[in-house]
């Protein structure tokens, strides 16, 4: 009994009867092409009239690989969910902070101070005080000190007006926007990377499932 080792899709097509080799919609052909393109090999018994018998990979080998790939897919899918959450958190950051600020006493103290103290209000406008981020624990201390410490406030105004760091953009809170933009870009890159890996794994699993149906034992 003749046995051949197939290492390329072209080799497999040459081995098949013409009617089978030209069937572009054949699930088995698609699966074989994918499997061979990934460096896989087939050990077959050729036939002049039908598909060759597939001796290797065996059903057991393929099922083991499918289980391994499914486990890996679960890990990637979990990481994808985490990165999508990070992306959505960064995307909705401004909206969420705008809603949360109304629960912060410091926000209302700021509004009251603006209404009563023109000098304070003017300083807020000069530095573009990020009061909308008052619920964010990273910005809350700075806003509290700005509200209560006139020396700090005047020093910050002077820094914003004179420092080269703020030459193009005189906003103390610009870092928050840059940070959220960076987080969105980073998350989006990871999402695209993981979605590509998942698509490749799905293709691998689908191909191996078809080969398992073809395998002789």
Secondary structure by P-SEA (a helix, b strand, c coil): cbbbbbccaaaaaaacccccccccccaaaaaaaaaaaabbbbbbbcccccccccccccaaaaaaaaaaaaaaaaaaaaaaaaaaaaaaaaaaaaaaaaaaccccaaaaaaaaaaaccaaaaaaaaaaccccccccccccaaaaaaaaccaaaaaaaaaaaacccccccccccaaaaaaaaaaaaaaaaaaaaaaaaaaaaaaaaaaaaaaaaaaccc
